[in-house]
Amino acid sequence: MPEALTRLRACAPMVVALVLAALTLRLAPRGALLPDWLPFALAGLALAWPALRPAGVTRDDTLPALAVLLSSVGLAVVARLQPELAQKQIVWLGFSLVLAVAAGPVFARFRVLAAYKYIWILGTIALFVALALFGQEVNGARLWIRLGPIQFEPVEVIKLLIVLFMASYLNDTADVIARTRPWSLRANAKYLGPLFLGWGVSMGILVFEHDLGMAVLLLATFVAMLYVATRRIDLVAGATGIFGLAAWWAATHYSYVERRIAVWRDPFHDPLGAGYQAVQSLFSLANGGLFGTGYAQGRPDYIPEVATDYVYAAFGEEWGAIGSIVLLLVFLTVVLRALRVAQRQPDLYAKLLATGLAAVFGFQIVIIIGGVLRLFPLTGITLPFISYGGSSLVTNFLLVALLWAISSERRTA
C-alpha cells in the first residue's frame, strides 16, 4: 500500500500539468487536433511516465510535468499559427512520450553510459559528416537530412551526444586537467586533445554548415561543463577566443552569417527584404504590449516562418509581456531544477551529465529568445517544446527523461 500511495503522489504534478494542458488546448481551433481521441491517449502516456518509475526511489516528478505543460502550450501556439502543422506536431508529441516512457528502464542505469564515451563522439562525427554530404540547405544553412517522408535535424541529436561524451571524458580526467599548469603544453595536449574533438564539432558546424546558432550552443555547453569540472579559466578564455576568431571569419566570408548580423544591427535598413522578418516580429511584440491581444486576436501571420524561428514573438503578441515572462519563468524552473539535480549527485559523472543537460537546454532558450528580442543576431534554432519541429521535440523529451532518471534517490523510511 505505501508503494501504491507513493506512485500516486508521483503522478500529482503530472495531473496538475494535464489539467492546465487541457485548459490550454481548449483554445486551439476546432479540428486542428484530430483525431479527437489522440489527446486522451497522450494524457494516458503522460500519466504512465511518472507512474512507471522504479520502486523504492524518489525522483523530481515536476520535470516530466513541466515538459508536458510546455509541449501543450507549444501545440496550442502551433495550432493557432498553422493548423496543418499542428497535425504533425501532435503525432511527434505522441512519439516523444512513447520514447520517454520506453527509455525509462534504460535511463535508470544511466551510469553505464559513461563506458561508451568514444561511441558518443564517433556518432557525433558520423552525423556531422552525413549532414555535410546529404544535408539540405535552408536559408543558407545546411541543417536537415531527409529520409523518405521524414525530415530531421541531426544537430538536435549531436547536442546530446556532445554532453554524453564530455561528461564521460571529464569524469575520468577532470582531476588531472585541473592540476595541469596552463604553460605545460605537452600535458594539456595529452589530456585535452580528445576533449577538444567535441569543441571542434561546434567549430565545424560553424565553418562548414553555416549554422551559427548551434555552434554557439555547443560552445556554451562545452565551456560550462569544462569550467564545472576543472575550474580553469584559461581553458574557458582560450576556447571562447578561438571561437570568436572563427565567428569573425565566418561573418566576413559567408553571406548567410553576414546577412544575419546586418539585420541584427539595423533591421530597418531593408524592411521589405532581408529585415522583413525581424521588423514584423518587433511590430508583433509592440502590438502585444503588456497584456497581449488575446489568443487568435493578433496578426503573427505577418511573420514568415513564425512557427519556428519567431514563435516567441507570436506568443508575446497574443499573451503580452506578462505571458512571455510567465513562459520564461517556467523555462527557468526547468533549468533550476536540473541544476538542483546536478548539485545533489554524489558522483562526478552524474553531476556533469545533469549540468550539461541543464546547460544545453538553458543556453538554447537564451540564444533563440535573445535573438528575437535583438539582444544578439537571430539564429535558426528552435525554442524547446514551443517551436514546431519533431526533431527538437523528441530530443528535448529525451533530455528531460534522462534528467528525471538522474534525479533518483533511494527512499528512506
C-alpha positions, -999 to +999 in steps of 0.1 A: +000+000+000+027+026+008+043+020-026+009+025-044+004+057-025+039+068-034+032+063-071+000+082-068+019+111-052+045+109-080+016+114-105+003+145-087+024+171-106+016+154-139-022+156-131-019+193-125+001+197-157-026+178-177-054+199-162-035+231-173-028+214-207-064+206-212-074+242-205-048+255-229-057+231-257-093+241-255-083+274-271-070+256-302-091+260-334-117+233-339-104+204-360-067+214-355-060+184-332-076+155-349-084+127-343-103+136-311-092+106-291-055+113-296-052+140-268-067+115-244-042+088-255-014+113-249-027+121-215-026+084-206+010+082-218+019+113-198+005+097-166+023+064-173+056+083-174+060+091-136+039+061-126+063+035-141+094+047-122+114+021-103+102+010-068+119+023-037+132+056-052+121+092-053+125+114-083+119+150-093+085+144-108+080+180-116+104+178-145+082+155-167+051+175-157+068+208-169+078+191-202+042+181-208+029+215-199+053+233-221+046+210-251+009+216-247+015+253-248+036+248-279+010+227-295-017+253-289+006+280-304+014+260-335-023+251-339-031+288-338-004+298-363-005+269-388-032+243-381-018+219-407+014+217-388-004+210-356-015+177-370+022+167-375+032+182-341+007+161-321+020+130-338+056+139-329+044+146-293+029+111-291+061+096-304+082+117-279+061+105-250+064+068-261+101+072-263+103+089-229+083+061-212+102+033-231+136+049-222+128+047-185+144+013-178+175+022-199+180+056-183+176+041-149+210+026-154+224+059-169+259+055-153+267+027-178+266+053-205+300+065-192+316+034-206+308+044-242+324+079-243+342+073-277+310+058-292+293+092-285+320+112-302+322+088-332+284+091-335+287+129-334+313+129-362+293+104-383+262+126-381+283+157-389+297+140-420+263+128-431+250+163-427+278+177-448+273+151-475+235+147-476+221+177-458+196+201-473+204+238-473+177+260-459+181+298-459+218+295-463+224+269-436+227+231-441+206+217-412+183+190-425+185+154-437+155+138-455+148+101-453+117+095-475+088+115-460+108+121-427+130+152-423+151+156-392+179+178-378+210+158-368+223+188-348+195+181-323+210+147-316+245+160-318+240+183-288+230+153-266+259+132-278+284+160-271+270+162-235+273+124-231+309+124-244+321+153-223+306+140-191+322+106-196+356+120-206+358+147-179+347+121-153+380+103-160+403+132-165+389+163-146+414+160-117+444+157-140+432+186-162+425+208-132+461+202-118+478+207-152+496+240-155+485+263-184+521+265-197+525+227-197+517+223-234+525+186-236+503+176-207+475+199-219+476+184-254+476+149-240+445+152-218+426+179-237+431+165-273+402+141-272+381+166-253+386+193-280+372+170-306+338+179-291+346+216-293+359+211-328+325+198-338+310+232-329+337+249-350+330+226-379+293+233-377+300+270-379+325+268-407+310+241-429+273+241-421+270+279-416+249+272-385+259+300-361+232+292-335+240+256-329+277+263-330+273+289-302+250+265-283+276+237-284+304+261-274+285+274-244+277+239-232+314+229-237+327+258-218+301+254-189+310+217-184+347+223-187+346+250-161+324+230-137+348+200-140+382+218-138+376+255-127+402+265-152+395+300-165+424+298-190+407+270-209+374+288-210+390+320-222+411+302-248+382+282-263+360+313-264+387+334-280+394+309-308+357+305-314+354+343-316+380+344-343+362+316-362+329+335-359+345+367-372+360+348-401+325+332-409+309+366-407+333+380-433+332+351-456+297+337-455+269+358-468+243+340-447+261+349-414+269+384-426+233+389-435+221+378-401+245+402-384+235+431-407+198+425-399+205+424-362+224+458-364+197+476-384+166+456-394+150+488-409+178+492-434+159+467-457+124+464-441+108+447-471+137+424-478+163+409-455+149+427-425+113+418-431+110+390-405+128+410-378+108+441-384+075+422-383+085+404-351+092+438-335+058+450-346+042+419-331+059+424-297+049+461-297+013+452-306+012+427-277+021+453-251+018+443-215-013+421-216-014+409-252-041+410-279-056+376-268-053+342-283-061+343-320-066+380-319-032+391-331-016+391-366+015+370-362+008+355-396+027+386-410+059+370-398+074+344-422+084+311-406+066+322-375+060+287-361+098+280-359+122+309-356+098+336-344+073+316-323+083+337-292+073+369-310+039+354-319+034+342-283+044+377-270+019+394-293-011+374-281-001+368-245+017+401-239+048+408-218+032+392-187+025+360-206+060+360-221+076+364-186+055+336-172+067+313-200+103+323-192+097+315-156+085+280-165+117+276-186+138+289-157+121+264-133+132+235-156+168+248-157+170+255-119+155+220-111+180+204-134+209+223-117+195+212-084+195+176-096+232+181-105+240+196-072+226+166-052+245+139-071+272+120-051+295+112-081+312+135-107+297+117-138+261+122-127+269+158-117+285+167-150+258+149-171+230+168-153+249+201-156+255+196-193+218+188-199+208+219-180+233+240-199+223+228-234+186+234-225+191+268-209+215+282-234+192+272-263+164+293-247+187+323-242+200+321-277+167+320-295+148+344-273+177+368-272+177+367-310+140+375-312+145+404-287+175+416-307+200+412-279+222+395-305+218+381-340+190+357-345+200+321-352+179+293-367+174+271-336+141+262-320+125+273-288+123+240-268+088+224-267+072+255-282+085+258-318+073+235-344+097+206-351+097+169-345+135+165-340+135+192-314+105+178-295+119+143-294+153+154-283+140+176-255+117+149-242+147+125-240+167+152-223+140+156-196+136+118-193+174+115-187+174+143-161+144+127-144+164+094-142+195+111-128+173+127-100+167+092-085+173+089-048+167+060-025+136+064-004+141+063+033+116+051+058 
